[in-house]
Amino acid sequence: MERKDALAIISNGHGIYSVKAAQEVCDAFGVSFPKNLVQAYESDRHPLGVTMLHGPEQGVWSLSLAQHVAKCLGVAEKAHGFLGRGSQAHEYARVVAEKLGMVEA
């Protein structure tokens, strides 16, 4: 996985990614992949929950993944003051991109 693709994944605070995809994201950024990021998700099509057609499944919440990458790169503290999962994830992705020189001028 290329870093730009990994950055797009951590920009989304609402997704749940497969363990394999999350490992690829961490590899792309050169950071560890701790097993504590992996969670079991189960839903019976609850309108406020996660829809799993064949649950329970294991996965990694994209916001947790974004925060982990930012922490490993030492920039998590720069992403603050945002409410909402999408805004938080976007800010984590922004500071990661800035740290890695991926920000376009």
C-alpha positions as CSV (number, residue, x, y, z in Angstrom):
1,M,0.0,0.0,0.0
2,E,1.3,3.4,-0.9
3,R,1.4,6.2,1.8
4,K,-1.2,8.3,-0.1
5,D,-3.6,5.4,0.1
6,A,-2.8,4.8,3.8
7,L,-3.4,8.5,4.4
8,A,-6.8,8.3,2.8
9,I,-7.7,5.4,5.1
10,I,-6.8,7.2,8.3
11,S,-8.6,10.3,7.1
12,N,-11.9,8.5,7.6
13,G,-13.1,8.3,11.2
14,H,-16.1,6.2,10.5
15,G,-14.7,3.1,8.9
16,I,-13.8,-0.3,10.2
17,Y,-11.0,-1.9,8.3
18,S,-9.9,-5.5,8.1
19,V,-6.9,-6.5,10.3
20,K,-4.9,-7.0,7.1
21,A,-5.7,-3.6,5.7
22,A,-4.8,-2.0,9.1
23,Q,-1.5,-3.8,9.1
24,E,-0.8,-2.5,5.6
25,V,-1.5,1.0,6.8
26,C,0.9,0.7,9.6
27,D,3.5,-0.8,7.3
28,A,3.1,2.1,4.9
29,F,3.9,4.5,7.7
30,G,6.6,2.4,9.2
31,V,4.9,2.1,12.5
32,S,4.1,-0.9,14.7
33,F,0.7,-2.7,14.6
34,P,-0.4,-3.5,18.1
35,K,-3.0,-6.3,18.5
36,N,-5.0,-4.1,20.9
37,L,-6.3,-2.1,17.9
38,V,-8.2,-5.2,16.8
39,Q,-11.8,-5.4,18.1
40,A,-14.7,-7.7,17.5
41,Y,-17.7,-6.1,16.0
42,E,-21.1,-7.6,16.0
43,S,-24.5,-6.2,15.1
44,D,-27.9,-7.4,14.2
45,R,-28.6,-4.6,11.8
46,H,-29.2,-2.2,14.6
47,P,-29.8,1.2,13.1
48,L,-27.3,2.9,15.3
49,G,-24.7,0.1,15.2
50,V,-22.4,-1.5,12.7
51,T,-24.0,-3.6,10.0
52,M,-22.3,-6.9,9.8
53,L,-23.9,-9.4,7.3
54,H,-21.9,-12.3,8.7
55,G,-20.8,-11.0,12.1
56,P,-19.2,-11.0,14.5
57,E,-16.1,-10.0,12.6
58,Q,-12.7,-8.6,13.7
59,G,-11.6,-5.2,12.5
60,V,-9.8,-2.0,13.3
61,W,-11.7,1.3,13.8
62,S,-10.2,3.9,11.5
63,L,-10.1,6.6,14.2
64,S,-8.1,4.4,16.5
65,L,-5.8,3.6,13.7
66,A,-5.3,7.3,12.8
67,Q,-4.6,8.1,16.4
68,H,-2.1,5.2,16.7
69,V,-0.2,6.3,13.6
70,A,-0.1,9.9,14.8
71,K,1.2,8.9,18.3
72,C,3.9,6.6,16.8
73,L,5.1,9.5,14.6
74,G,5.0,11.9,17.6
75,V,2.4,14.3,16.3
76,A,-0.8,13.2,18.0
77,E,-0.7,16.2,20.3
78,K,-1.0,18.5,17.4
79,A,-4.4,17.2,16.5
80,H,-6.7,18.7,19.1
81,G,-9.7,20.8,19.4
82,F,-12.0,18.9,17.1
83,L,-15.3,17.3,17.8
84,G,-16.6,14.4,15.8
85,R,-14.9,11.3,14.5
86,G,-14.5,12.6,11.0
87,S,-13.0,15.9,12.0
88,Q,-10.6,14.2,14.4
89,A,-9.5,11.6,11.9
90,H,-9.0,14.3,9.2
91,E,-6.8,16.3,11.6
92,Y,-4.7,13.2,12.6
93,A,-4.2,12.6,8.9
94,R,-3.2,16.2,8.3
95,V,-0.6,16.2,11.0
96,V,0.8,12.9,9.8
97,A,1.0,14.2,6.2
98,E,2.7,17.3,7.5
99,K,5.2,15.3,9.5
100,L,6.1,13.1,6.5
101,G,6.3,16.0,4.0
102,M,3.2,14.9,2.1
103,V,1.4,18.2,2.2
104,E,1.1,20.0,-1.0
105,A,1.9,23.7,-1.0
